[in-house]
Amino acid sequence: MKRESKRQSGAQRRSARRRSKAIKWTVALAAVALIGYGISQMSTVAYGERQLSMIDFSGLSAAQKRAALEEANEARCPCGCGMTLAQCVATDPNCPQRTDHISLIRQMVSRARAA
């Protein structure tokens, strides 16, 4: 009777270890997948085509559009507000230099189209 219960408890321990190991691997793989997904979603383009609807991005390839958007999102607003051009145009409709900023972004789009 004792041997039989020892065998059962040994089998139960092995089974529990296998389950525990499987759970650990599953959690580790899920964490790696989540990190990979997070990295893939990172972008240097905070304000995109949707937020800059007054700019015509038609006729640009994906790479050209990305280049123009990255430039607009990196260029600092010349009025001294501390925002980027894209941020200022997308979020501040009352900026006195907004039309100039839109023109600057349109120039960036033209340069991207020519490249």
Secondary structure, 3 states (H helix, E strand, C coil): CHHHHHHHHHHHHHHHHHHHHHHHHHHHHHHHHHHHHHHHHCCCCCCCCCCCCCCCCCCCCHHHHHHHHHHHHHCECCCCCCCEHHHHHHHCCCCCCHHHHHHHHHHHHHHHHHC
